[in-house]
Amino acid sequence: MSAVLDVEATVGATSVATARRTEVAAEAAPTTTIAIVLLGTGVVGGALLKLLNTPAAAKVRLVGAANSRRQQTDATSLASRSLREQLNSQGAARDNAILLAALDASGAASKVIVDATASTSLASRHAEWLALGYHVVTANKALAGGELPSWRALQAALANGGRYGDSATVGAGLPVLSTLRRLRTCGDSLLTLEGVFSGSLSWLFNQYDGSRPFSALLREARKLGYTEPDPRSDLSGEDVARKLLIIARNAGFSLGTDEVDVQGLVPQSLRALGAEAFLARLEELDEPIAELHAEAKSRGCVLRFLARLNQRGRARVGLVEVPLTHSAARLYGTDNQFALTTTRYNTQPLVIQGPGAGPEVTAQALLGDVLALA
Ligand SMILES: NC(=O)c1ccc[n+]([C@@H]2O[C@H](COP(=O)([O-])OP(=O)(O)OC[C@H]3O[C@@H](n4cnc5c(N)ncnc54)[C@H](OP(=O)(O)O)[C@@H]3O)[C@@H](O)[C@H]2O)c1
């Protein structure tokens, strides 16, 4: 805009000013090279919709959006700032074929399906979509961190030239998978992996010092939005196990889900309850954790919920004690930490650390993977 005003003031000739204005407008005009369909307009999908309205996403055109019940392909509705709210009451019934047809009709060079859900049934379609020539960008871990045959089907589908943007599946976009791939491209290989892969479990054990019951901290974490509405999703360790599988598989370890030893924090007696009943009995978690904490403290250690992969491919997830000198003992807030020992980083691990949860950073990871397709 300031360029247009300068031209008008200096030259004073309307035709020149108009020509320059057109030129500036053309420079600023978005060139759509990427069309996307967004599946999931929850916390992460909602944050991505906001990012799509920024200049960084000028090359990206949203041609369809859906939640679990409704979808929209109408351009005016998709451009609305209240699209997310509208989808709660308006829009067509869910039909993936219509969303794919909107991608086909876009004429864009890259056609991308962005999965911002946790849906296993949508994840099971990723390989099929790749085989059909679409790219897939996902925050959904259910495929890459799921059953091994499905991971293998994904690798086979990728051989057809489709791209799978998975940055958001681990560490909410911290550069873990990209770093690992870069190292592998250079002939380096992962030897061991260790870290804190859950923002909520990181926060809980960074805070816990025995002065407040674990259940009180858990209620606070839930209130702050750090845990899932049913905190057993976090406490079970299953989400951490999925992230461990994703990293391990990307490093060349063909691990099955049954090859990760997961020691979750939910006792058998609380597993089958409804969410409300579980929340009413959180105090039952207190004593076992207080005992483990006291034992750890007596040895000068603290508790951390770690994921570990050793050189023989043995994968474990659970609560362990670590000395105060351990890097995981010095985490802050909801930080994640990934310590990679590789053939070349073998005296000290390569450590990637930072906020490992949050809608803005996760949505940014999705956008980054989408833009990388241009
Ligand atoms: N939140 C984070 O900080 C974070 C960080 C990293 C990764 N992730 C991952 O990102 C994904 C989304 O997380 P979130 O926190 O945004 O979850 P969320 O708020 O629960 O949103 C999930 C969205 O998915 C929609 N959905 C479910 N099944 C669908 C289907 N079959 N078709 C279309 N939409 C469907 C839901 O629709 P309804 O509204 O109709 O239920 C909802 O809009 C998850 O896989 C999560 O693990 C989240």
The ligand as a Tripos MOL2 file, in Angstrom:
@<TRIPOS>MOLECULE
LIG
   48    52     1     0     0
SMALL
NO_CHARGES

@<TRIPOS>ATOM
      1 N1         -3.7950  -30.4270   21.0830 N.am      1 LIG1
      2 C1         -2.4720  -30.4860   20.9260 C.2       1 LIG1
      3 O1         -1.7080  -29.7120   21.5160 O.2       1 LIG1
      4 C2         -1.8830  -31.5230   20.0120 C.ar      1 LIG1
      5 C3         -0.4940  -31.5570   19.8230 C.ar      1 LIG1
      6 C4          0.0600  -32.4790   18.9170 C.ar      1 LIG1
      7 C5         -0.7720  -33.3630   18.2490 C.ar      1 LIG1
      8 N2         -2.1240  -33.3240   18.4970 N.ar      1 LIG1
      9 C6         -2.9500  -34.2820   17.7690 C.3       1 LIG1
     10 O2         -3.7950  -33.5330   16.8790 O.3       1 LIG1
     11 C7         -5.0160  -34.2350   16.6860 C.3       1 LIG1
     12 C8         -6.1810  -33.2880   17.0000 C.3       1 LIG1
     13 O3         -6.0640  -32.8600   18.3460 O.3       1 LIG1
     14 P1         -7.0810  -31.7690   18.9510 P.3       1 LIG1
     15 O4         -6.5020  -31.4110   20.2700 O.co2     1 LIG1
     16 O5         -7.3520  -30.7180   17.9530 O.co2     1 LIG1
     17 O6         -8.3860  -32.6710   19.1620 O.3       1 LIG1
     18 P2         -9.9070  -32.1510   19.2980 P.3       1 LIG1
     19 O7         -9.9530  -30.7620   19.7980 O.co2     1 LIG1
     20 O8        -10.6210  -33.2300   20.0410 O.co2     1 LIG1
     21 O9        -10.4330  -32.1090   17.7790 O.3       1 LIG1
     22 C9        -10.6050  -33.2700   17.0110 C.3       1 LIG1
     23 C10       -11.4020  -32.8820   15.7840 C.3       1 LIG1
     24 O10       -11.4760  -34.0180   14.9360 O.3       1 LIG1
     25 C11       -12.8210  -34.1070   14.4520 C.3       1 LIG1
     26 N3        -13.0870  -35.4540   13.9410 N.ar      1 LIG1
     27 C12       -13.1370  -36.6230   14.5990 C.ar      1 LIG1
     28 N4        -13.4360  -37.6290   13.7470 N.ar      1 LIG1
     29 C13       -13.5600  -37.0560   12.5170 C.ar      1 LIG1
     30 C14       -13.8790  -37.5500   11.2250 C.ar      1 LIG1
     31 N5        -14.1130  -38.8450   11.0140 N.pl3     1 LIG1
     32 N6        -13.9200  -36.6830   10.1820 N.ar      1 LIG1
     33 C15       -13.6920  -35.3620   10.3710 C.ar      1 LIG1
     34 N7        -13.3930  -34.8240   11.5830 N.ar      1 LIG1
     35 C16       -13.3310  -35.6770   12.6350 C.ar      1 LIG1
     36 C17       -13.6520  -33.7040   15.6280 C.3       1 LIG1
     37 O11       -14.9660  -33.4030   15.2290 O.3       1 LIG1
     38 P3        -16.1400  -33.0950   16.3050 P.3       1 LIG1
     39 O12       -15.9120  -31.6650   16.7220 O.co2     1 LIG1
     40 O13       -17.3840  -33.2950   15.5070 O.co2     1 LIG1
     41 O14       -15.9830  -34.0730   17.4130 O.co2     1 LIG1
     42 C18       -12.8590  -32.4780   16.0730 C.3       1 LIG1
     43 O15       -13.2070  -31.3650   15.2700 O.3       1 LIG1
     44 C19        -4.9660  -35.4640   17.5950 C.3       1 LIG1
     45 O16        -4.5300  -36.5720   16.8560 O.3       1 LIG1
     46 C20        -3.9160  -35.0820   18.6250 C.3       1 LIG1
     47 O17        -3.2580  -36.1990   19.1960 O.3       1 LIG1
     48 C21        -2.6950  -32.4270   19.3350 C.ar      1 LIG1
@<TRIPOS>BOND
     1     1     2 1
     2     2     3 2
     3     2     4 1
     4     4     5 ar
     5     4    48 ar
     6     5     6 ar
     7     6     7 ar
     8     7     8 ar
     9     8     9 1
    10     8    48 ar
    11     9    10 1
    12     9    46 1
    13    10    11 1
    14    11    12 1
    15    11    44 1
    16    12    13 1
    17    13    14 1
    18    14    15 2
    19    14    16 1
    20    14    17 1
    21    17    18 1
    22    18    19 2
    23    18    20 1
    24    18    21 1
    25    21    22 1
    26    22    23 1
    27    23    24 1
    28    23    42 1
    29    24    25 1
    30    25    26 1
    31    25    36 1
    32    26    27 ar
    33    26    35 ar
    34    27    28 ar
    35    28    29 ar
    36    29    30 ar
    37    29    35 ar
    38    30    31 1
    39    30    32 ar
    40    32    33 ar
    41    33    34 ar
    42    34    35 ar
    43    36    37 1
    44    36    42 1
    45    37    38 1
    46    38    39 2
    47    38    40 1
    48    38    41 1
    49    42    43 1
    50    44    45 1
    51    44    46 1
    52    46    47 1
@<TRIPOS>SUBSTRUCTURE
     1 LIG1         1 GROUP 0 **** ****
